[in-house]
Each structure stands twice: as structure tokens, then as C-alpha cells.
Amino acid sequence: MKNTRQTWDTTREPNLLRNTASGRYYGRFTLAGKQKWVNLETDVWTVAKRRLAEERSKIERLRQTAANVTAGGACNADGETTQRDTLYFNAFTEDLFNWHNDP
């Protein structure tokens, strides 16, 4: 039988995990149905807890921004589409941007 070791240790703080091999802490969030892992670049629990709170506020801002966006285009008072845009999420820079690809 294969001897397996646990890679991640849970902590008292939700969404905060510790890698057993390196001792580093990571934040684990769900954004748009996908898991996002953030390296908190520390092996000290108190520092990791503070950095996790900062990352949590960034993630919440992204969630609110994504929730307030209407895809498709801008409408006038009559409900007619006046401008079509496609909204994209850049996972590398974590920004939302418009791509004007319709005439």
C-alpha cells in the first residue's frame, strides 16, 4: 500500500491553509465558481491571518464588481440596445475589461 502524506493543514481561520512541505500559508477562495489560490508569502500564522483579510477584501470587491455588470450592451430608456460590448475577465491581472467587437 502506498504511504501518502497530507499536503495541506487546515487552520482555525476559514480559507487559510498551510502547506506541510514548505510551511507557507495560502488563501483559498471561490470566485465565479472556480477556486483561486493566493500565496500569502509567509510562514507566520499572525501575518498570514492579516494578509488573508487583505486578500479577502480584494476578492469581495471583485465579486461585487462582477455582480453589478450587465453583459450584452448599453440600453436606452426604451430598452433598446444602443451599444454592444463583451465583458471579459483577465485572470492574470484580475481586471474586468470591455472588448468592443461589434459594429
Secondary structure, DSSP 4 states (H G I P E B T S, - for coil): -------EEE-SSTTEEEETTT--EEEEEEETTEEEEEE---S-HHHHHHHHHHHHHHHHHHHHHHHT--SEEEE-TTS-EEEEEEEEEETTTTEEEEE----
